[in-house]
Amino acid sequence: MKPPLEGTSCRATACAVAGAASTPVDARRQALEGRFQSLKDNSLNSYFPAMKRRWFILLTGLVLSLLFLWIAFRDLHLGEVWEALKGASYIWLIPGVAVYFISVWFRSWRWKFLLRGSKVVPTARLFPVVVIGYMGNNILPFRLGEVLRAYLLWRKENIHVGTTLTTAVLERLFDGLTLVCFVLFGLLFLPLSDFLGRLVVIASAVFFGALLVFLFLSARPDLLRRIAHWLLDRLVPARFRPPLLHFLEGVIAGLEGLRSARDVFVLFGVTVWVWLLEALKYWLVSFAFDLHLGYIGVMVMGGVVNLLTALPSLPGYIGTFEMGIKILQGMGAPAAAAGSYILVLHAILLVPVTLLGLVFMGMEGVRWTEVGEAARLRSRGDVTG
């Protein structure tokens, strides 16, 4: 019978010889083999279906973006739009951009409020992370900006990724509720098409229903744990359960901001203020094109357009945002002025924050390879804080 340590000794000797004789090519091959084995150990059967789902989402977003772009531009005369762009008073963009970044600062404060149960992080430290996240959403597919800022906060502040992603969902929930309220308020003064009316009804049901579910789960964390354990025990292989259960604890921590009625009202109040500032920016930019839009009209247009951006689309919400052209035309705005206004408004929503996000990304020392790694680790459940 072979001695128990003999195999181990031989393997160690072989590894030493291989290490001594290795070349850069061999090292690279070994690294690739190790990475493949890591993926294999984490189940290729679950990895590749996830990739297929991502491609399905990407293709769905592409189709919807192209469809909305066609709807938005099919009745426009591009020559008239160009003339409207040449005749615009671009000085109005300066206060518009300034107001936008003020609203981003208040968004950072809201995030601080949501995270305070895990760790108190100053708003000034969160502001660059929020901007980097917006940059990511503008140029990366699959809304990876949310994963990117979760990864950055985990790296900088050691806050659980599950907590960060849960707070991001809560932010979107309160944003959606506020936008629905804006549109419902605007309907008292302005008519909407049947399609947009149905959209608002559906969005109202979805966001208010989601709020009730989150409030219920935040008040009963033990029930959430029992449900999660029951599902994981029946649906997930044993080797994947520990990181998922650890992730669940981060989700529960992220829901802590909903356990007090006072906190819910504070979150809703701050979110209303954020979107009032956003609407102010939209309104200021409208003066560049002599649209003569009332503030309420801008609130309605901004509310509907930003609700549409919840749908899958290309990075930067291309296509969904351009539907604002049809909404403005429905309010009586000239087609050329509406088209030029929405194009410029979308540009100043994307370009300044993306450029600043790239600057902050460099200042934080984040490499693009880390962005891909964050997305890959998140999809496999490896980043758990």
C-alpha contacts under 8 A as a table, 3 or more apart, distances in Angstrom:
res1	aa1	res2	aa2	distance
2	K	6	E	6.83
3	P	6	E	5.39
3	P	7	G	7.91
4	P	7	G	6.88
4	P	8	T	7.80
5	L	8	T	5.19
5	L	9	S	6.08
6	E	9	S	5.13
6	E	10	C	6.23
7	G	10	C	5.16
7	G	11	R	6.17
8	T	11	R	5.18
8	T	12	A	6.16
9	S	12	A	5.10
9	S	13	T	6.17
10	C	13	T	5.08
10	C	14	A	6.08
11	R	14	A	5.07
11	R	15	C	6.09
12	A	15	C	5.11
12	A	16	A	6.21
13	T	16	A	5.10
13	T	17	V	6.26
14	A	17	V	5.16
14	A	18	A	6.05
15	C	18	A	5.02
15	C	19	G	5.94
16	A	19	G	5.06
16	A	20	A	6.18
17	V	20	A	5.12
17	V	21	A	6.23
18	A	21	A	5.20
18	A	22	S	5.80
19	G	22	S	5.16
22	S	25	V	7.90
22	S	26	D	5.55
22	S	27	A	6.43
23	T	26	D	5.00
23	T	27	A	6.13
24	P	27	A	4.99
24	P	28	R	6.10
25	V	28	R	5.13
25	V	29	R	6.17
26	D	29	R	5.00
26	D	30	Q	6.08
27	A	30	Q	5.04
27	A	31	A	6.11
28	R	31	A	5.03
28	R	32	L	6.20
29	R	32	L	5.11
29	R	33	E	6.10
30	Q	33	E	4.97
30	Q	34	G	6.01
31	A	34	G	5.01
31	A	35	R	6.15
32	L	35	R	5.06
32	L	36	F	6.13
33	E	36	F	5.06
33	E	37	Q	6.08
34	G	37	Q	5.03
34	G	38	S	6.12
35	R	38	S	4.98
35	R	39	L	6.33
36	F	39	L	5.12
36	F	40	K	6.06
37	Q	40	K	4.81
37	Q	41	D	5.97
38	S	41	D	5.06
38	S	42	N	6.33
39	L	42	N	5.08
39	L	43	S	6.44
39	L	44	L	6.35
39	L	47	Y	7.83
40	K	43	S	5.08
40	K	44	L	5.30
41	D	44	L	7.71
42	N	46	S	7.99
42	N	47	Y	7.78
42	N	380	R	7.44
43	S	46	S	5.57
43	S	47	Y	6.38
44	L	47	Y	4.79
44	L	48	F	5.99
45	N	48	F	6.13
45	N	49	P	6.88
46	S	49	P	5.68
46	S	50	A	6.42
47	Y	50	A	5.29
47	Y	51	M	6.53
47	Y	380	R	7.48
48	F	51	M	4.94
48	F	52	K	6.26
49	P	52	K	4.91
49	P	53	R	6.22
50	A	53	R	5.08
50	A	54	R	6.33
50	A	379	S	7.92
51	M	54	R	5.04
51	M	55	W	6.31
52	K	55	W	5.12
52	K	56	F	6.24
53	R	56	F	5.00
53	R	57	I	6.25
54	R	57	I	5.07
54	R	58	L	6.09
54	R	142	F	7.41
55	W	58	L	4.94
55	W	59	L	6.07
56	F	59	L	5.21
56	F	60	T	6.08
57	I	60	T	5.02
57	I	61	G	6.10
57	I	142	F	7.59
57	I	312	P	6.92
58	L	61	G	5.11
58	L	62	L	6.20
58	L	141	P	7.22
58	L	142	F	7.04
58	L	312	P	7.66
58	L	313	S	7.54
58	L	314	L	7.45
59	L	62	L	4.97
59	L	63	V	6.19
60	T	63	V	5.19
60	T	64	L	6.16
60	T	312	P	6.58
60	T	313	S	7.29
61	G	64	L	5.16
61	G	65	S	5.94
61	G	311	L	7.70
61	G	312	P	4.38
61	G	313	S	3.60
61	G	314	L	5.50
62	L	65	S	5.17
62	L	66	L	6.19
62	L	313	S	5.86
62	L	314	L	5.68
63	V	66	L	5.29
63	V	67	L	6.09
63	V	313	S	7.88
64	L	67	L	4.98
64	L	68	F	6.08
64	L	312	P	7.12
64	L	313	S	6.13
64	L	319	G	7.44
64	L	320	T	7.90
65	S	68	F	5.25
65	S	69	L	6.07
65	S	313	S	5.27
65	S	314	L	6.23
65	S	317	Y	7.84
65	S	318	I	5.99
65	S	319	G	4.31
65	S	320	T	6.25
66	L	69	L	5.06
66	L	70	W	6.14
66	L	319	G	6.43
67	L	70	W	5.18
67	L	71	I	6.29
67	L	319	G	7.50
68	F	71	I	5.02
68	F	72	A	6.00
68	F	319	G	4.94
68	F	320	T	5.95
68	F	322	E	7.24
68	F	323	M	6.43
69	L	72	A	5.07
69	L	73	F	6.03
69	L	318	I	7.85
69	L	319	G	4.71
69	L	320	T	7.56
69	L	322	E	6.53
69	L	323	M	7.43
70	W	73	F	5.38
70	W	74	R	5.49
71	I	74	R	5.63
71	I	323	M	7.53
72	A	75	D	7.46
72	A	76	L	7.98
72	A	319	G	7.93
72	A	322	E	6.10
72	A	323	M	5.40
72	A	324	G	7.85
72	A	325	I	6.00
72	A	326	K	5.95
73	F	76	L	5.21
73	F	339	G	7.88
75	D	335	A	7.96
76	L	80	E	7.97
76	L	81	V	7.50
76	L	335	A	6.36
76	L	336	A	6.64
76	L	339	G	7.46
77	H	80	E	5.50
77	H	81	V	6.47
77	H	336	A	7.14
78	L	81	V	4.90
78	L	82	W	6.08
78	L	336	A	7.86
79	G	82	W	5.08
79	G	83	E	6.34
80	E	83	E	5.08
80	E	84	A	6.23
80	E	336	A	5.59
81	V	84	A	5.05
81	V	85	L	6.20
81	V	336	A	4.58
81	V	337	A	6.73
81	V	339	G	6.33
81	V	340	S	5.52
82	W	85	L	5.00
82	W	86	K	6.24
82	W	340	S	7.43
83	E	86	K	5.08
83	E	87	G	6.22
84	A	87	G	5.16
84	A	88	A	6.21
84	A	289	F	7.25
84	A	336	A	6.47
84	A	337	A	5.99
84	A	340	S	6.27
85	L	88	A	5.37
85	L	340	S	5.69
87	G	289	F	7.81
88	A	288	A	5.18
88	A	289	F	5.29
89	S	92	W	6.45
89	S	287	F	7.68
89	S	288	A	4.42
89	S	289	F	6.82
90	Y	93	L	5.48
90	Y	94	I	7.84
90	Y	288	A	5.82
91	I	94	I	5.91
91	I	288	A	7.43
92	W	95	P	6.03
92	W	96	G	6.46
92	W	284	L	6.24
92	W	285	V	5.57
92	W	287	F	6.72
92	W	288	A	5.71
93	L	96	G	4.88
93	L	97	V	6.04
93	L	284	L	7.48
93	L	285	V	5.68
93	L	288	A	7.64
93	L	348	I	7.84
94	I	97	V	5.39
94	I	98	A	6.28
95	P	98	A	4.95
95	P	99	V	6.08
95	P	281	K	7.55
95	P	284	L	7.22
96	G	99	V	5.30
96	G	100	Y	6.26
96	G	280	L	7.66
96	G	281	K	4.49
96	G	282	Y	7.14
96	G	284	L	5.72
96	G	285	V	5.93
97	V	100	Y	4.97
97	V	101	F	6.45
97	V	281	K	7.11
97	V	348	I	6.97
97	V	349	L	7.99
97	V	352	P	7.83
98	A	101	F	5.42
98	A	102	I	6.43
99	V	102	I	5.02
99	V	103	S	6.32
99	V	277	L	6.50
99	V	278	E	7.38
99	V	280	L	7.48
99	V	281	K	5.90
100	Y	103	S	5.12
100	Y	104	V	6.41
100	Y	277	L	7.03
100	Y	278	E	6.17
100	Y	281	K	6.23
101	F	104	V	4.83
101	F	105	W	6.24
102	I	105	W	5.07
102	I	106	F	6.54
102	I	277	L	7.86
103	S	106	F	5.12
103	S	107	R	6.24
103	S	274	V	5.22
103	S	275	W	7.67
103	S	277	L	5.88
103	S	278	E	6.65
104	V	107	R	4.85
104	V	108	S	6.24
104	V	127	F	7.47
104	V	130	V	7.72
104	V	131	V	7.74
104	V	274	V	7.79
105	W	108	S	5.03
105	W	109	W	6.40
105	W	123	T	7.59
105	W	127	F	6.20
106	F	109	W	4.88
106	F	110	R	6.20
106	F	270	V	7.47
106	F	274	V	6.43
107	R	110	R	4.98
107	R	111	W	6.28
107	R	271	T	7.70
107	R	274	V	6.79
108	S	111	W	5.05
108	S	112	K	6.26
108	S	123	T	5.74
108	S	126	L	5.80
108	S	127	F	5.31
108	S	130	V	6.50
109	W	112	K	4.96
109	W	113	F	6.30
109	W	123	T	5.31
109	W	126	L	7.95
110	R	113	F	5.01
110	R	114	L	6.37
110	R	267	L	6.84
110	R	270	V	6.80
110	R	271	T	7.76
111	W	114	L	5.04
111	W	115	L	6.13
111	W	126	L	7.83
111	W	167	T	7.23
111	W	171	E	7.77
112	K	115	L	5.12
112	K	116	R	5.96
112	K	120	V	6.84
112	K	121	V	6.12
112	K	122	P	6.95
112	K	123	T	6.23
112	K	126	L	7.32
113	F	116	R	5.40
113	F	257	G	7.66
114	L	117	G	7.23
114	L	167	T	6.28
114	L	254	G	7.19
114	L	256	E	7.76
114	L	257	G	5.36
115	L	118	S	5.65
115	L	119	K	6.15
115	L	120	V	6.81
115	L	121	V	7.72
115	L	163	T	7.77
115	L	164	T	7.53
115	L	167	T	7.25
115	L	254	G	6.91
115	L	257	G	7.74
116	R	119	K	4.95
116	R	120	V	4.64
116	R	121	V	7.23
117	G	120	V	7.45
117	G	253	A	7.01
117	G	254	G	7.82
117	G	256	E	6.55
117	G	257	G	7.35
118	S	159	I	7.02
118	S	253	A	6.76
118	S	254	G	7.89
119	K	159	I	7.31
121	V	125	R	6.71
121	V	126	L	7.00
122	P	125	R	5.40
122	P	126	L	6.60
123	T	126	L	5.03
123	T	127	F	6.01
124	A	127	F	5.37
124	A	128	P	7.53
125	R	128	P	6.50
125	R	129	V	7.38
126	L	129	V	5.18
126	L	130	V	6.19
127	F	130	V	5.17
127	F	131	V	6.27
128	P	131	V	5.07
128	P	132	I	6.11
128	P	357	G	7.16
128	P	360	F	5.98
129	V	132	I	5.06
129	V	133	G	6.15
129	V	149	R	5.68
129	V	152	L	6.95
129	V	153	L	7.37
129	V	360	F	7.95
130	V	133	G	5.02
130	V	134	Y	6.34
130	V	149	R	6.69
131	V	134	Y	5.10
131	V	135	M	6.19
131	V	353	V	6.30
131	V	354	T	7.61
131	V	356	L	7.10
131	V	357	G	5.14
131	V	360	F	7.85
132	I	135	M	4.94
132	I	136	G	6.17
132	I	145	G	7.22
132	I	148	L	7.74
132	I	149	R	6.77
132	I	354	T	7.57
132	I	356	L	7.82
132	I	357	G	4.30
132	I	358	L	6.95
132	I	360	F	6.75
132	I	361	M	6.45
133	G	136	G	5.00
133	G	137	N	6.33
133	G	144	L	7.92
133	G	145	G	4.16
133	G	146	E	5.72
133	G	147	V	7.92
133	G	148	L	6.06
133	G	149	R	5.07
133	G	357	G	7.63
134	Y	137	N	5.08
134	Y	138	N	6.19
134	Y	145	G	5.96
134	Y	146	E	7.99
134	Y	353	V	6.97
134	Y	354	T	6.99
134	Y	357	G	7.37
135	M	138	N	5.09
135	M	139	I	6.46
135	M	145	G	6.76
135	M	350	L	7.88
135	M	353	V	6.28
135	M	354	T	4.33
135	M	355	L	7.62
135	M	357	G	5.28
135	M	358	L	7.18
136	G	139	I	5.48
136	G	140	L	5.35
136	G	143	R	7.28
136	G	144	L	6.07
136	G	145	G	3.90
136	G	146	E	7.67
136	G	148	L	7.04
136	G	354	T	7.83
137	N	140	L	5.57
137	N	141	P	7.13
137	N	142	F	7.91
137	N	143	R	4.89
137	N	144	L	5.92
137	N	145	G	4.41
137	N	146	E	7.31
137	N	315	P	6.17
137	N	316	G	6.27
138	N	145	G	7.84
138	N	315	P	5.11
138	N	316	G	3.90
138	N	317	Y	7.44
138	N	350	L	6.52
138	N	354	T	6.96
139	I	315	P	5.33
139	I	316	G	6.27
140	L	143	R	6.61
140	L	144	L	6.03
140	L	145	G	7.12
140	L	315	P	5.75
141	P	144	L	6.22
141	P	314	L	6.81
141	P	315	P	5.41
142	F	315	P	7.69
143	R	146	E	6.30
143	R	147	V	7.80
143	R	315	P	7.29
144	L	147	V	5.08
144	L	148	L	6.05
144	L	375	A	7.13
145	G	148	L	4.87
145	G	149	R	6.21
146	E	149	R	5.41
146	E	150	A	6.24
146	E	165	L	7.04
146	E	168	A	7.03
147	V	150	A	5.02
147	V	151	Y	6.08
147	V	165	L	7.24
147	V	374	A	7.12
147	V	375	A	6.57
147	V	378	R	7.50
148	L	151	Y	5.09
148	L	152	L	6.17
148	L	371	V	6.41
148	L	374	A	6.69
148	L	375	A	7.49
149	R	152	L	4.92
149	R	153	L	6.07
150	A	153	L	5.24
150	A	154	W	6.16
150	A	161	V	5.47
150	A	164	T	5.41
150	A	165	L	6.30
151	Y	154	W	5.07
151	Y	155	R	6.12
151	Y	161	V	6.64
151	Y	374	A	6.22
151	Y	383	V	7.90
152	L	155	R	4.99
152	L	156	K	5.96
153	L	156	K	5.07
153	L	157	E	5.38
153	L	158	N	6.59
153	L	159	I	6.14
153	L	161	V	7.84
153	L	164	T	7.73
154	W	157	E	5.54
154	W	158	N	4.28
154	W	159	I	4.74
154	W	160	H	6.03
154	W	161	V	6.12
154	W	385	G	6.25
155	R	158	N	5.69
155	R	159	I	7.93
158	N	385	G	6.28
159	I	163	T	7.15
159	I	164	T	7.20
159	I	385	G	6.26
160	H	163	T	5.23
160	H	164	T	6.48
160	H	247	F	7.79
160	H	250	G	5.63
160	H	384	T	6.03
160	H	385	G	4.26
161	V	164	T	5.06
161	V	165	L	6.11
161	V	247	F	7.49
161	V	250	G	6.86
161	V	383	V	6.76
161	V	384	T	5.75
161	V	385	G	5.85
162	G	165	L	5.28
162	G	166	T	6.07
162	G	247	F	5.17
162	G	248	L	6.88
162	G	249	E	7.50
162	G	250	G	4.34
162	G	251	V	4.98
162	G	254	G	7.38
162	G	384	T	6.87
163	T	166	T	5.16
163	T	167	T	6.27
163	T	249	E	7.95
163	T	250	G	4.27
163	T	251	V	4.90
163	T	252	I	7.29
163	T	253	A	5.77
163	T	254	G	4.28
163	T	255	L	7.88
164	T	167	T	5.18
164	T	168	A	6.28
164	T	250	G	7.87
164	T	254	G	6.70
165	L	168	A	4.93
165	L	169	V	6.36
165	L	251	V	7.70
165	L	254	G	7.92
166	T	169	V	5.09
166	T	170	L	6.31
166	T	250	G	7.92
166	T	251	V	5.53
166	T	254	G	5.27
166	T	255	L	6.94
167	T	170	L	4.92
167	T	171	E	6.12
167	T	254	G	5.47
167	T	255	L	7.24
168	A	171	E	5.03
168	A	172	R	6.39
169	V	172	R	5.16
169	V	173	L	6.14
170	L	173	L	4.88
170	L	174	F	6.23
171	E	174	F	5.34
171	E	175	D	6.06
172	R	175	D	4.89
172	R	176	G	6.01
173	L	176	G	5.16
173	L	177	L	6.28
173	L	207	F	6.27
173	L	210	A	7.47
173	L	211	L	7.03
174	F	177	L	5.06
174	F	178	T	6.09
174	F	267	L	7.51
174	F	268	F	6.35
174	F	271	T	6.64
175	D	178	T	5.21
175	D	179	L	6.18
175	D	271	T	6.39
175	D	275	W	7.97
176	G	179	L	5.13
176	G	180	V	6.16
176	G	203	A	7.77
176	G	207	F	6.29
176	G	307	L	6.66
177	L	180	V	5.18
177	L	181	C	6.28
177	L	204	S	7.19
177	L	207	F	5.86
177	L	208	F	6.88
178	T	181	C	5.07
178	T	182	F	6.22
178	T	268	F	7.51
178	T	271	T	6.91
178	T	272	V	6.01
178	T	275	W	7.64
179	L	182	F	4.96
179	L	183	V	6.26
179	L	275	W	7.80
179	L	303	G	4.71
179	L	304	V	7.39
179	L	306	N	7.56
179	L	307	L	7.02
180	V	183	V	5.19
180	V	184	L	6.11
180	V	200	V	6.55
180	V	203	A	7.01
180	V	204	S	6.09
180	V	303	G	6.78
180	V	304	V	7.99
180	V	307	L	7.95
181	C	184	L	5.07
181	C	185	F	6.01
182	F	185	F	5.16
182	F	186	G	6.13
182	F	299	M	6.24
182	F	300	V	6.28
182	F	303	G	6.24
183	V	186	G	4.92
183	V	187	L	6.17
183	V	200	V	7.47
183	V	299	M	7.07
183	V	300	V	4.87
183	V	303	G	5.81
183	V	304	V	6.88
184	L	187	L	5.14
184	L	188	L	7.12
184	L	200	V	7.87
185	F	188	L	5.70
185	F	189	F	7.78
186	G	189	F	5.52
186	G	190	L	5.92
186	G	296	I	6.05
186	G	297	G	7.03
186	G	299	M	7.18
186	G	300	V	5.60
187	L	190	L	5.00
187	L	191	P	5.93
187	L	192	L	7.16
187	L	300	V	7.91
188	L	191	P	7.98
190	L	297	G	7.34
190	L	331	M	7.71
191	P	331	M	7.89
192	L	196	L	6.12
192	L	197	G	6.06
192	L	330	G	7.46
193	S	196	L	5.36
193	S	197	G	6.07
193	S	330	G	7.66
194	D	197	G	4.95
194	D	198	R	6.17
195	F	198	R	5.25
195	F	199	L	6.24
196	L	199	L	4.83
196	L	200	V	6.22
196	L	304	V	7.56
197	G	200	V	5.23
197	G	201	V	6.40
198	R	201	V	5.05
198	R	202	I	6.19
199	L	202	I	5.20
199	L	203	A	6.03
200	V	203	A	5.03
200	V	204	S	5.94
200	V	304	V	7.66
201	V	204	S	5.13
201	V	205	A	6.37
202	I	205	A	5.24
202	I	206	V	6.20
203	A	206	V	5.07
203	A	207	F	6.01
203	A	307	L	7.58
204	S	207	F	5.47
204	S	208	F	5.91
205	A	208	F	5.49
205	A	209	G	5.73
206	V	209	G	5.20
206	V	210	A	6.02
207	F	210	A	5.02
207	F	211	L	6.12
208	F	211	L	5.04
208	F	212	L	6.36
209	G	212	L	5.24
209	G	213	V	6.38
210	A	213	V	5.07
210	A	214	F	6.17
211	L	214	F	5.16
211	L	215	L	6.04
212	L	215	L	5.10
212	L	216	F	6.09
213	V	216	F	5.14
213	V	217	L	6.21
214	F	217	L	5.13
214	F	218	S	5.92
214	F	255	L	7.53
214	F	258	L	7.75
215	L	218	S	5.19
215	L	219	A	6.24
215	L	258	L	6.11
215	L	259	R	7.22
216	F	219	A	5.34
216	F	220	R	6.42
217	L	220	R	5.05
217	L	221	P	6.00
217	L	223	L	7.45
217	L	224	L	6.17
217	L	255	L	7.98
218	S	221	P	5.81
218	S	252	I	7.06
218	S	255	L	5.29
218	S	256	E	6.35
218	S	258	L	6.11
218	S	259	R	5.86
219	A	258	L	7.79
219	A	259	R	5.71
220	R	223	L	5.38
220	R	224	L	6.55
221	P	224	L	4.99
221	P	225	R	6.24
221	P	252	I	6.42
222	D	225	R	5.00
222	D	226	R	6.26
223	L	226	R	5.08
223	L	227	I	6.18
224	L	227	I	5.19
224	L	228	A	6.09
225	R	228	A	5.11
225	R	229	H	6.06
225	R	248	L	7.65
226	R	229	H	5.14
226	R	230	W	6.10
227	I	230	W	5.14
227	I	231	L	6.23
228	A	231	L	5.19
228	A	232	L	5.99
228	A	245	L	7.92
228	A	248	L	7.87
229	H	232	L	5.15
229	H	233	D	5.92
229	H	245	L	7.82
230	W	233	D	5.37
230	W	234	R	6.53
231	L	234	R	5.35
231	L	235	L	5.89
231	L	236	V	7.74
232	L	235	L	5.20
232	L	236	V	4.99
232	L	237	P	7.93
232	L	241	R	6.62
233	D	236	V	6.21
233	D	237	P	7.75
233	D	238	A	7.56
233	D	241	R	7.95
236	V	240	F	6.59
236	V	241	R	6.63
237	P	240	F	5.72
237	P	241	R	6.82
238	A	241	R	5.37
238	A	242	P	7.90
239	R	242	P	7.04
240	F	243	P	6.27
240	F	244	L	6.62
241	R	244	L	5.15
241	R	245	L	5.97
242	P	245	L	5.17
242	P	246	H	6.13
243	P	246	H	4.95
243	P	247	F	6.03
243	P	381	G	6.42
243	P	382	D	7.10
243	P	384	T	6.69
244	L	247	F	4.85
244	L	248	L	6.14
244	L	381	G	6.94
245	L	248	L	4.87
245	L	249	E	6.55
246	H	249	E	5.29
246	H	250	G	6.79
246	H	384	T	6.69
247	F	250	G	5.13
247	F	251	V	6.46
247	F	384	T	5.83
248	L	251	V	4.96
248	L	252	I	6.28
249	E	252	I	5.08
249	E	253	A	6.23
250	G	253	A	5.02
250	G	254	G	6.17
251	V	254	G	4.96
251	V	255	L	6.39
252	I	255	L	5.15
252	I	256	E	6.71
253	A	256	E	5.36
254	G	257	G	6.86
255	L	258	L	5.78
255	L	259	R	7.43
256	E	259	R	5.57
257	G	260	S	7.06
257	G	263	D	6.24
257	G	264	V	7.29
258	L	261	A	7.22
258	L	263	D	6.35
258	L	264	V	5.72
259	R	263	D	7.43
259	R	264	V	7.93
260	S	263	D	5.16
260	S	264	V	6.45
261	A	264	V	5.09
261	A	265	F	6.31
262	R	265	F	5.21
262	R	266	V	6.18
263	D	266	V	5.01
263	D	267	L	6.12
264	V	267	L	5.15
264	V	268	F	6.16
265	F	268	F	5.06
265	F	269	G	5.96
266	V	269	G	5.07
266	V	270	V	6.12
267	L	270	V	5.29
267	L	271	T	6.09
268	F	271	T	5.06
268	F	272	V	6.15
269	G	272	V	5.16
269	G	273	W	6.32
270	V	273	W	5.04
270	V	274	V	6.17
271	T	274	V	4.97
271	T	275	W	6.31
272	V	275	W	5.28
272	V	276	L	6.09
273	W	276	L	5.04
273	W	277	L	6.30
274	V	277	L	5.24
274	V	278	E	6.34
275	W	278	E	4.69
275	W	279	A	6.02
276	L	279	A	5.05
276	L	280	L	6.14
276	L	299	M	7.93
277	L	280	L	4.89
277	L	281	K	6.33
278	E	281	K	5.12
278	E	282	Y	6.41
279	A	282	Y	4.97
279	A	283	W	6.09
279	A	295	Y	7.46
279	A	298	V	6.24
279	A	299	M	5.56
279	A	302	G	6.69
280	L	283	W	4.97
280	L	284	L	6.11
280	L	295	Y	7.50
281	K	284	L	5.14
281	K	285	V	6.26
282	Y	285	V	5.35
282	Y	286	S	6.32
282	Y	298	V	6.53
282	Y	302	G	7.60
282	Y	345	L	7.17
283	W	286	S	5.13
283	W	287	F	7.03
283	W	293	L	7.28
283	W	294	G	7.70
283	W	295	Y	6.20
283	W	298	V	6.07
284	L	287	F	5.64
284	L	288	A	7.67
285	V	288	A	5.57
285	V	289	F	7.72
285	V	341	Y	7.64
285	V	345	L	6.91
286	S	289	F	5.62
286	S	290	D	6.62
286	S	291	L	5.91
286	S	292	H	7.41
286	S	293	L	7.03
286	S	341	Y	6.56
287	F	290	D	5.15
287	F	291	L	6.51
287	F	292	H	7.08
288	A	341	Y	7.96
289	F	337	A	6.19
289	F	340	S	7.85
289	F	341	Y	6.45
290	D	337	A	7.84
291	L	333	A	6.61
291	L	334	P	7.94
291	L	337	A	6.76
291	L	338	A	7.53
293	L	297	G	6.14
293	L	298	V	6.64
294	G	297	G	5.18
294	G	298	V	6.44
295	Y	298	V	5.11
295	Y	299	M	6.25
296	I	299	M	4.91
296	I	300	V	6.28
297	G	300	V	5.19
297	G	301	M	6.20
297	G	331	M	7.84
298	V	301	M	5.07
298	V	302	G	5.88
299	M	302	G	5.19
299	M	303	G	5.88
300	V	303	G	5.04
300	V	304	V	6.19
301	M	304	V	5.41
301	M	305	V	6.09
301	M	324	G	6.28
301	M	327	I	6.28
301	M	328	L	6.96
302	G	305	V	5.21
302	G	306	N	5.98
302	G	324	G	7.67
303	G	306	N	5.40
303	G	307	L	6.17
304	V	307	L	5.11
304	V	308	L	6.28
304	V	324	G	7.93
305	V	308	L	5.10
305	V	309	T	6.50
305	V	320	T	6.84
305	V	321	F	5.50
305	V	322	E	7.95
305	V	323	M	6.62
305	V	324	G	5.83
306	N	309	T	5.01
306	N	310	A	7.13
306	N	321	F	7.09
307	L	310	A	5.66
308	L	311	L	5.76
308	L	320	T	5.76
308	L	321	F	7.27
309	T	312	P	7.42
309	T	313	S	7.50
309	T	317	Y	5.87
309	T	320	T	5.56
309	T	321	F	6.58
311	L	320	T	7.75
313	S	317	Y	5.68
313	S	318	I	6.57
313	S	319	G	7.21
313	S	320	T	7.07
314	L	317	Y	5.76
314	L	318	I	5.62
314	L	319	G	7.75
315	P	318	I	6.57
316	G	350	L	6.85
317	Y	320	T	5.75
317	Y	321	F	6.01
318	I	321	F	6.11
318	I	322	E	6.99
319	G	322	E	5.07
319	G	323	M	6.73
320	T	323	M	5.57
321	F	324	G	5.97
321	F	342	I	7.93
321	F	346	H	7.22
322	E	325	I	5.87
322	E	342	I	6.38
322	E	343	L	7.27
322	E	346	H	7.91
323	M	326	K	5.49
323	M	327	I	6.62
324	G	327	I	4.95
324	G	328	L	6.11
324	G	342	I	6.53
325	I	328	L	5.29
325	I	329	Q	6.21
325	I	335	A	7.39
325	I	338	A	5.36
325	I	339	G	5.47
325	I	342	I	6.32
326	K	329	Q	4.99
326	K	330	G	6.13
327	I	330	G	5.04
327	I	331	M	6.55
328	L	331	M	4.98
328	L	332	G	6.53
328	L	333	A	5.44
328	L	338	A	6.18
329	Q	332	G	5.02
329	Q	333	A	4.80
329	Q	334	P	6.37
329	Q	335	A	6.09
329	Q	338	A	6.87
330	G	333	A	7.26
333	A	337	A	7.14
333	A	338	A	6.16
334	P	337	A	5.46
334	P	338	A	6.03
335	A	338	A	5.13
335	A	339	G	6.01
336	A	339	G	5.13
336	A	340	S	6.15
337	A	340	S	5.28
337	A	341	Y	5.96
338	A	341	Y	5.15
338	A	342	I	6.16
339	G	342	I	5.39
339	G	343	L	6.23
340	S	343	L	5.19
340	S	344	V	6.23
341	Y	344	V	5.31
341	Y	345	L	5.93
342	I	345	L	4.96
342	I	346	H	5.92
343	L	346	H	5.28
343	L	347	A	6.20
344	V	347	A	4.96
344	V	348	I	6.30
345	L	348	I	5.38
345	L	349	L	6.25
346	H	349	L	5.05
346	H	350	L	6.29
347	A	350	L	5.18
347	A	351	V	5.80
348	I	351	V	5.46
348	I	352	P	6.14
349	L	352	P	6.89
349	L	353	V	7.00
350	L	353	V	6.01
350	L	354	T	5.96
351	V	354	T	5.17
351	V	355	L	6.07
352	P	355	L	5.27
352	P	356	L	6.15
353	V	356	L	5.06
353	V	357	G	5.83
354	T	357	G	4.94
354	T	358	L	6.24
355	L	358	L	5.16
355	L	359	V	6.40
356	L	359	V	4.99
356	L	360	F	6.19
357	G	360	F	5.07
357	G	361	M	5.95
358	L	361	M	4.92
358	L	362	G	6.29
359	V	362	G	5.23
359	V	363	M	6.29
360	F	363	M	4.88
360	F	364	E	6.04
361	M	364	E	5.15
361	M	365	G	6.27
361	M	366	V	5.47
361	M	367	R	7.83
362	G	365	G	5.04
362	G	366	V	6.11
362	G	367	R	7.76
363	M	366	V	7.80
366	V	370	E	6.63
366	V	371	V	7.85
367	R	370	E	5.28
367	R	371	V	6.87
368	W	371	V	5.03
368	W	372	G	6.71
369	T	372	G	5.31
369	T	373	E	6.19
370	E	373	E	4.78
370	E	374	A	5.90
371	V	374	A	5.15
371	V	375	A	6.42
372	G	375	A	5.22
372	G	376	R	6.15
373	E	376	R	5.01
373	E	377	L	5.92
374	A	377	L	5.20
374	A	378	R	5.94
374	A	383	V	7.79
375	A	378	R	5.12
375	A	379	S	6.16
376	R	379	S	5.20
376	R	380	R	6.42
377	L	380	R	5.15
377	L	381	G	5.98
377	L	382	D	5.02
377	L	383	V	5.80
378	R	381	G	4.96
378	R	382	D	6.10
378	R	383	V	5.75
379	S	382	D	7.87
381	G	384	T	6.79
